[in-house]
Amino acid sequence: MPALQSAWIYYLNHPAFVLNALALFYALSGAWLVFATQYRSRRASFAVSVANHADVAPAQELDPATQRINRLFYAVASVCLGLALILSLISTQV
């Protein structure tokens, strides 16, 4: 039996488990994006603080491109976490 057919049969027999697994995947993806974005922001602010203490010309906190990327990452992470919550709630109804 091909793999897709067996996966479909498993889904038909256990829909709540499959939806919860998908919700877990989205939750982990969103949490990783939040963590990675916070880590990048802290690294950048640490580099700026080191440069400021080294008597170098003061640099901006974060350039506009980095701020846009961080906002995009936070938006995608919140969509992932929201989708995980919705899938989890749907799986309790199935």
C-alpha positions in Angstrom: 0.0 0.0 0.0 1.5 3.4 -0.9 2.5 5.7 1.9 -0.1 8.4 1.1 -2.9 6.0 1.2 -1.9 4.6 4.5 -1.4 8.1 5.9 -4.9 9.0 4.7 -6.4 5.9 6.3 -4.6 6.7 9.5 -6.1 10.3 9.3 -9.6 8.9 8.8 -9.2 6.6 11.9 -7.5 9.2 14.2 -8.4 12.8 13.1 -7.9 14.4 16.5 -4.4 13.0 16.9 -3.3 14.1 13.4 -4.7 17.7 14.1 -2.9 17.8 17.4 0.3 16.7 15.8 -0.1 19.5 13.2 -0.8 22.0 15.9 2.3 20.9 17.7 4.4 21.4 14.6 3.0 25.0 14.1 3.5 25.8 17.8 7.1 24.7 17.7 7.8 26.6 14.5 6.3 29.8 15.9 8.1 29.4 19.2 11.4 28.9 17.4 10.8 32.0 15.3 10.2 34.1 18.4 13.2 32.7 20.1 15.5 33.2 17.1 14.3 36.7 16.6 14.9 37.6 20.3 18.3 36.0 20.1 19.2 38.1 17.0 18.0 41.3 18.6 20.0 40.7 21.8 23.1 39.9 19.8 22.7 43.1 17.7 22.1 45.2 20.8 25.2 43.7 22.5 27.3 44.4 19.5 26.1 48.0 19.5 26.8 48.4 23.2 30.3 47.0 22.8 31.0 49.4 19.9 29.7 52.3 22.1 32.0 51.5 24.9 35.0 51.2 22.6 34.9 55.0 21.9 33.6 54.4 18.4 31.0 56.7 16.8 27.6 55.8 18.3 25.7 53.5 16.0 21.9 53.3 15.7 20.2 50.6 17.7 18.9 48.6 14.7 18.8 49.6 11.1 15.4 49.8 9.4 16.0 46.7 7.3 16.6 44.6 10.5 13.6 46.1 12.1 11.4 45.1 9.2 12.8 41.6 9.2 12.1 41.3 12.9 8.5 42.5 12.5 8.0 40.0 9.7 9.4 37.2 11.8 7.2 38.2 14.7 4.1 38.4 12.4 4.8 34.9 11.0 5.4 33.5 14.5 2.1 34.9 15.8 0.3 33.5 12.8 1.9 30.1 13.4 1.0 30.2 17.1 -2.5 31.4 16.4 -3.0 28.6 13.9 -1.7 26.1 16.4 -4.2 27.3 18.9 -7.1 27.1 16.4 -6.0 23.6 15.3 -5.8 22.5 18.9 -9.3 23.8 19.7 -10.7 22.1 16.6 -9.1 18.8 17.5 -11.0 18.8 20.8 -14.3 19.1 18.9 -13.5 16.2 16.5 
